[in-house]
Amino acid sequence: MIRSNQAGQAKNRPPRREEGENGNLQRFPFDLEAMAQIANMHQKYMAHWQALFPDRILTIGYEDIVADVEAASRKLADFCGVGWVKDMAHPERNTSAVRTASVGQVREGVHRRSVGGWERLKDQLQPFSDGLDKGLWPDLQARD
């Protein structure tokens, strides 16, 4: 999951700015080792909050969502205490503005094409993969 996410970010990077142009604001999206550190930190924070509030945090894997959008959206709606409606399984029908690099993906609907897509970029993502703490990401050990 985490590598699929990183592959998506790598494909949607804005053009790289040269050092000094607007300071160093564009460095983060290009530093795969730093991104791995941030991912590790996020995983540590989530483990902390999950331990404190186990019944208040719902985690649904990307692969589970794309495998069965209706089941995942029903699970999420139930967890949030709201009634499920059919459009929850069809986010592409929402006509609200989207202001992210993923605007095209939002409008095409949920699909499975990105599952395992990181493998095509495995060599380019190696610094990111190497920087992930395998103790924090047990699902990586099963796939490596």
Order of alpha helices (4+ residues) and beta strands (2+ residues): alpha-alpha-alpha-alpha-alpha-alpha-alpha
